Amino acid sequence: MGNNGQMASLMKQAEAMQKKMEQTKAELAETAVEATVGGGMVTASMSGAYELLDLHIKPEAVDPDDVEMTEDLVIAVINECLRQVTELRNEKLPL
């Protein structure tokens, strides 16, 4: 096998790897993670493509005199979703 044969083989391997990566990304986009904070007061779900899918805030989590607490819970649940998706992607799409 000459250099042309080796190059063709490498190109096929690269194409196969690219196709598998795209397939994995599509599968991740269909996968969802869910996080809950504040003892169940705020729940969110996010796709493996980092798209926020759902956000639920229980009415008792909303205190007009302490809006900052609710904001903190929303930030915490989104950050937890982001952490879970990043972990999932690192497992499925190793560098």
C-alpha positions in Angstrom: 0.0 0.0 0.0 1.5 3.3 -1.1 1.0 6.8 0.4 -2.2 7.2 -1.6 -3.7 4.1 -0.1 -2.7 5.2 3.4 -4.2 8.6 2.8 -7.4 7.2 1.5 -7.6 4.9 4.6 -7.0 7.9 6.9 -9.7 9.9 5.1 -12.2 7.0 5.5 -11.4 6.8 9.2 -11.8 10.6 9.6 -15.2 10.5 7.8 -16.4 7.6 9.9 -15.4 9.4 13.1 -17.1 12.6 12.0 -20.3 10.8 11.1 -20.3 9.0 14.5 -19.7 12.4 16.3 -22.6 14.0 14.5 -24.8 11.0 15.3 -23.8 11.3 19.0 -24.6 15.0 19.0 -28.0 14.3 17.6 -28.6 11.7 20.3 -27.5 14.1 22.9 -29.9 16.7 21.6 -32.7 14.2 22.2 -31.5 13.4 25.8 -32.6 15.4 28.7 -31.3 15.9 32.2 -33.4 17.2 35.2 -32.3 19.1 38.3 -34.2 20.1 41.4 -33.1 22.6 44.1 -34.6 24.1 47.2 -36.1 20.8 48.4 -38.2 20.5 45.2 -39.2 24.2 45.0 -37.6 24.7 41.6 -37.1 22.0 38.9 -35.7 22.4 35.4 -34.8 20.1 32.5 -32.3 20.7 29.8 -31.4 18.9 26.6 -28.0 17.5 25.8 -27.6 20.4 23.4 -27.8 22.9 26.3 -31.4 24.0 25.5 -33.6 24.7 28.6 -36.7 22.6 28.1 -38.7 23.1 31.2 -38.7 25.2 34.4 -41.2 24.8 37.3 -41.3 27.1 40.3 -43.7 26.1 43.1 -45.9 29.0 44.2 -44.5 28.8 47.8 -41.0 29.5 46.4 -42.2 32.9 45.3 -42.0 35.4 48.2 -42.7 39.0 47.0 -40.6 40.2 50.0 -37.7 38.0 49.0 -37.5 37.8 45.2 -33.7 37.3 45.5 -34.2 33.8 47.0 -36.3 32.7 44.0 -33.8 34.2 41.6 -31.0 32.3 43.4 -33.0 29.0 43.2 -33.5 29.5 39.4 -29.8 30.2 38.9 -28.9 27.2 41.0 -31.2 24.8 39.1 -30.0 26.1 35.7 -26.3 25.8 36.8 -27.0 22.2 37.9 -28.5 21.3 34.6 -25.5 22.8 32.8 -23.2 20.8 35.0 -25.1 17.6 34.3 -25.2 18.2 30.5 -21.5 19.0 30.4 -20.7 15.8 32.3 -22.9 13.8 29.9 -21.3 15.4 26.9 -17.8 14.7 28.2 -18.7 11.0 28.6 -20.3 10.7 25.1 -17.9 13.0 23.2 -14.4 12.5 24.6 -11.7 14.7 23.1 
